Amino acid sequence: MLRVSKLTDYATVIMSYLALLPTRVVSATQIAKEVHLAFPTVSKILKILLEAELLISFRGTGGGYQLARSANDITLAHIVSALEGNLAMTECCSTGNLCSIESLCALKDNWKIINNIILTTLSGVTLKSMMQPLAQNNLTLKGIPIVKGF
């Protein structure tokens, strides 16, 4: 099953919460309380997002975290890559190219196209748009409507 990790899912929740308060500096304790996650988990995610320059931090009394840029300028691709690394559906899509049958494989180019479609899709979904029901919008990918039923 293709799936993002819980930390990536939680990072999106944290980022969405902070996007609701774009001008406020919010402490890690407050974030943990508001998004109903354990403080150590929130702290770990905040550190990763800070290193990825998706957040800025402020020290001292009244310190905390804030989005580094507008929710319109942060995409799911930014968040996913911060926590998961570069997207690589298969080994031939990674920069290491460690697959032992790559030179013989007839599928690698198709996997690279699929990898690019997923990356393009994640890059096209902003944090701001994630905060609204996507099902209300008509989504298409290369002119093909995306079915909204789950």
C-alpha positions as CSV (number, residue, x, y, z in Angstrom):
1,M,0.0,0.0,0.0
2,L,1.3,3.5,-0.9
3,R,0.9,5.7,2.1
4,V,2.5,8.7,3.8
5,S,3.7,8.2,7.3
6,K,1.8,9.3,10.4
7,L,4.4,12.0,11.0
8,T,3.7,13.4,7.6
9,D,0.0,13.3,8.2
10,Y,0.5,15.0,11.5
11,A,2.8,17.6,10.0
12,T,0.0,18.5,7.6
13,V,-2.4,18.9,10.5
14,I,0.1,21.1,12.4
15,M,0.8,23.2,9.4
16,S,-2.9,23.6,8.8
17,Y,-3.5,24.7,12.3
18,L,-0.7,27.3,12.1
19,A,-2.2,28.5,8.8
20,L,-5.3,29.4,10.6
21,L,-3.3,31.8,12.8
22,P,-0.9,33.4,10.2
23,T,0.1,36.4,12.4
24,R,0.4,34.6,15.7
25,V,3.4,32.9,17.2
26,V,2.2,29.6,18.8
27,S,4.1,27.5,21.3
28,A,4.7,23.8,20.8
29,T,2.6,23.1,23.9
30,Q,-0.3,25.1,22.5
31,I,0.0,23.4,19.2
32,A,0.0,19.9,20.8
33,K,-3.0,20.8,22.9
34,E,-5.0,22.2,19.9
35,V,-4.3,19.4,17.5
36,H,-4.6,16.7,20.1
37,L,-1.2,15.1,19.6
38,A,1.5,14.2,22.2
39,F,4.0,17.0,22.9
40,P,7.1,14.9,22.0
41,T,5.6,14.0,18.6
42,V,4.7,17.7,17.9
43,S,8.2,18.8,19.0
44,K,9.8,16.3,16.7
45,I,7.7,17.4,13.7
46,L,8.3,21.1,14.4
47,K,12.0,20.5,14.4
48,I,11.8,18.8,11.0
49,L,9.6,21.5,9.5
50,L,11.9,24.2,10.9
51,E,14.9,22.5,9.3
52,A,13.0,22.4,6.0
53,E,12.4,26.1,6.3
54,L,8.6,25.7,6.3
55,L,8.4,27.2,9.8
56,I,10.2,30.0,11.7
57,S,10.7,30.0,15.4
58,F,10.9,32.6,18.1
59,R,12.7,32.1,21.4
60,G,11.9,33.4,24.8
61,T,8.7,34.5,26.5
62,G,6.0,34.5,24.0
63,G,8.1,32.4,21.7
64,G,6.9,29.6,19.4
65,Y,6.3,28.8,15.8
66,Q,4.8,30.4,12.7
67,L,4.6,29.5,9.0
68,A,7.7,30.7,7.2
69,R,5.5,31.8,4.2
70,S,1.9,32.0,3.3
71,A,-0.3,28.9,3.2
72,N,-0.7,29.7,-0.5
73,D,3.0,29.2,-1.0
74,I,3.4,25.9,0.8
75,T,2.4,22.8,-1.0
76,L,1.9,19.2,0.0
77,A,5.0,18.4,-1.9
78,H,7.0,20.7,0.4
79,I,5.6,19.0,3.5
80,V,5.9,15.4,2.2
81,S,9.5,15.9,1.1
82,A,10.4,17.5,4.4
83,L,9.3,14.4,6.3
84,E,9.7,11.6,3.8
85,G,12.5,12.8,1.6
86,N,12.3,13.1,-2.2
87,L,9.5,11.2,-3.8
88,A,10.6,7.9,-5.4
89,M,7.8,5.4,-6.2
90,T,10.4,2.8,-7.2
91,E,14.2,2.5,-7.0
92,C,14.6,3.7,-10.6
93,C,12.9,7.0,-9.6
94,S,15.4,7.7,-6.9
95,T,18.7,9.6,-7.4
96,G,20.7,6.6,-6.3
97,N,19.5,4.2,-9.1
98,L,20.5,1.1,-7.1
99,C,18.2,-1.3,-8.9
100,S,20.1,-4.3,-10.1
101,I,17.8,-4.8,-13.2
102,E,17.5,-1.2,-14.2
103,S,19.4,-1.6,-17.4
104,L,17.1,-4.4,-18.5
105,C,13.8,-3.0,-17.2
106,A,11.1,-2.0,-19.7
107,L,8.9,-0.4,-17.0
108,K,11.3,2.2,-15.5
109,D,10.3,5.0,-17.9
110,N,6.6,4.5,-17.0
111,W,7.4,4.5,-13.3
112,K,9.3,7.8,-13.7
113,I,6.2,9.3,-15.5
114,I,3.9,8.0,-12.7
115,N,6.3,9.4,-10.1
116,N,6.3,12.8,-11.8
117,I,2.5,12.8,-12.0
118,I,2.3,12.2,-8.2
119,L,4.9,14.9,-7.5
120,T,3.1,17.3,-9.8
121,T,-0.2,16.6,-8.1
122,L,1.3,17.1,-4.6
123,S,3.0,20.3,-5.9
124,G,-0.4,21.6,-7.1
125,V,-2.2,21.3,-3.8
126,T,-1.4,24.2,-1.4
127,L,-1.7,24.1,2.3
128,K,-4.5,26.7,2.0
129,S,-6.4,24.5,-0.4
130,M,-6.0,21.5,2.0
131,M,-7.9,23.5,4.6
132,Q,-11.0,23.5,2.3
133,P,-13.0,20.6,1.0
134,L,-11.2,19.6,-2.2
135,A,-14.3,17.6,-3.3
136,Q,-16.1,20.9,-3.9
137,N,-13.6,21.7,-6.7
138,N,-13.5,20.1,-10.1
139,L,-10.1,18.4,-10.1
140,T,-8.5,17.2,-13.3
141,L,-5.2,15.7,-14.1
142,K,-3.9,16.0,-17.6
143,G,-7.5,16.7,-18.7
144,I,-8.9,13.6,-16.9
145,P,-11.5,14.3,-14.2
146,I,-10.5,12.9,-10.8
147,V,-13.3,10.8,-9.3
148,K,-14.4,12.2,-6.0
149,G,-15.9,9.1,-4.5
150,F,-13.8,7.3,-1.9
